[in-house]
């Protein structure tokens, strides 16, 4: 998710010895948040295993609507990533059901990832602040080069993951029959994409924690 590390907003304690504890807490918090973001995907997987691709697609659409609604009830606001995902699953999932073709739903992850990539990379090359700095800059103070590095990393990650999804969906293991290839793609979509995102988010959070740790030590020393 493009909001993969908002909990670092709470890292304002000036004592460096608390950074590791708070970082561990953030990792747990963000893991749970990412799992919530993947809630429709998890239901999609369960429905696919029992009822096939078309029922699973309908379940994913409904789950995305519930996800947006639940988030609004809890936060009284909408999450941009949830709305983008809902719009794409509504369009491509709807076409999957209307035309009874899984081609559209297989494109959905790529479209979502590339929309995120366009937003993040577009901000990297235009304007004074990157997308991530615009979203988190008031709560998290990082040097501009760090913001650009993190922003660029996420943008390239979204591009790569989108391309990887297309490869697995349409070009990987062409020797298999259509059902076996769909099974393989579903497993990759659930376990591969989710695993890659979790690992990448943790790496990015650790990068940020390192810079926060350095800054906090500097502040703590200067105050003595």
N, C-alpha and C positions, 0 to 999 in steps of 0.2 A: 504494500500500500504506500501511496505517496506521503501519508501521515504516519510513517512507521516509527517515529520516535517523539511524540508530543510530551511524554511524561518527563522529559528532561527539563520541562518548564519548572519543575519543583526543585531542581538542584541548585538552590540558592544559599545553602549553608556555607559559611566561610571556613569551616574546619575540614581540611583535607582528609582526616581519618574517617570521616563519614561518607566520603565519596564512594568507596567500594561497596558499602552496605546499601546506599541508595541506588547505586548502579545495578546491583543484584536485584533489588526490588523492582527497578524499572524494567529489567529484562523479563521478569515474571509478568509484570503488568502488560508489557507490550506483546508478549507471547499470547496472553489471553485476548488482547485486543485484535491481534491478527487472526486468531482462531474465530473470533466473532465476525470479522470481515469475511472469513471463508465459510460462514454458516450455510449459505445457499449451496456452496460447492459440496459440502459434506452431505447435505440432504440429496443433492443431485446424484452423488455416488451411491448412496443407499438405495434410492429409487431405481437407478440403472441396473443394479445387481439383481433386483427382484422383478422389475417390470419393463426394462428396456429403455432405449434412448428417448422415445417420445414422451413417455410418462415422466421420465427424469427431467426432461426439458420443462414440462409444465410445472413440476415441483420446484425447479430452480426459479422460475418466474414468480411463483407465489411466495417462495422463501425470500426473494429479493424485496418484494413489496413489504412483507412482514418485517424484514430487517430495517428498512427505511422508516417504517411506522414505529417500531420499537425504539429506535434511536431517537426519533423526534419526541416520543413520550418521555424518555429519560432525560434528554438534553434540551428539549425545546428548540432544536435547530436541526438542520439537515447536514449530513456529511457529504461533501462534494463527490468523493470517490464512490459512495453508495449510490448517489443519483446517477452518476455516469454508468456504473455497472447495471443499474436497473434499466436505464434507457437502452443500452446495448442488448441486454438479455431480452428485453421486451420486443425489440425489433428483430433480432436474429433468432431468438427463440420462437417468436411468433411465426416467422417465415418457415422455421423448421417444422412447426406443427401444421401450418397451412399447406405447405408443399410436400410434407412427409418425406423430407430429405435431411439427413444429418450434416450435410455440407455446411449449412448456415451456422449451426451451433458450434461446429468445429472452428469456424472463423471467429467466434465471439471472444475468446481469450486474447487473440492477437489484436483485435480492434480495440479492446479495453486497454491493453498494455501500450499500444501505439498512441492512443489518445493521451495517456499519462506521459509518455515520452515526449510528445509534441508540446505539452504544457510545460514540462520541466526543462527540456532543452531549449524551447523557445525563449523562456525567461533567462536562460544562461547567456544567450547571445544578444538579447534585447533588454533594454532597461538597466537601471543601476543595481537592482536587487534580484536575486534568483527567486524562483517560486518557493523554495523551502525557507529561505530567509524571510520572504514576505509573510509566510504563514507562521513562522516560529521566532522571528527575530526579536519581537518585543519581550519574549519570555526567556530567550536563550541568547547569550552573548558569545559569539565566536568571531575570530578574525575573518575578514572577507575572503582570503584564499581558502580557508577551510570550508566556508559556505559554498564556494564555487566547486571545490573538489567533491563534496558530498552531493551537491546538486547534479554535477556531471555524472557521478557514479550511478545515481539512481536513474537518470535519463538513459544512459547506455544500457543499464540493466533492463529497463523496460523494453528497449529496442531488441535486445538479444533474446529475452524471454518470448516476445511476440514472434520473432522469426523462428525460434526453436519450436514453438507450438505448431506453426505451419508445417515445419519439416516432419514432425512426428505425425501430424494429422494426415498429410497427403503424400509424403515421399518416403517415409521410413517403413522398411519391411514390406515392400510391394509384392513379395512372394506369398504373403499371407492372404487368406480370403477376407472379404469385406468385414465380416463380423469380428474376426480375430483382430483386424487392424483397429476397429472401433474400440474393442476391449482394451487394446494396448494404449490407445489415445486417452481413454477415460482414466486409466491407471496413471498415466503420465500427468494428465490435467490435475488429478487430485493429489497424488503423492509427489510427483516431480515438481510441478509448479509451486505447490505449497511449501515443500521442503526447501527449494531454492530461495523462495521469498523469505522464509524464516531465517535461514542461515545468513542471507545477505543483510537482513535487517539487524541481526545481532552484531554482525561485523561493523556495520555503520554506527550502531549505538556505542560500541566499544571505542571506535575512532573518536566519537564526540566526547565520551567520558574522559579519554586521554587528554584532550585539549581543555576540558573543564577542570580536570585535576591540576594541570599546569597553571591555569589562570588563578585558581583558588589558592594554590601555594604562594603565588606571587602576592596576592592580596593579603594573605595571612601574615607573610613576612614583613610586608610594608607597614602593617599596622602595629608591629611590635616596637 
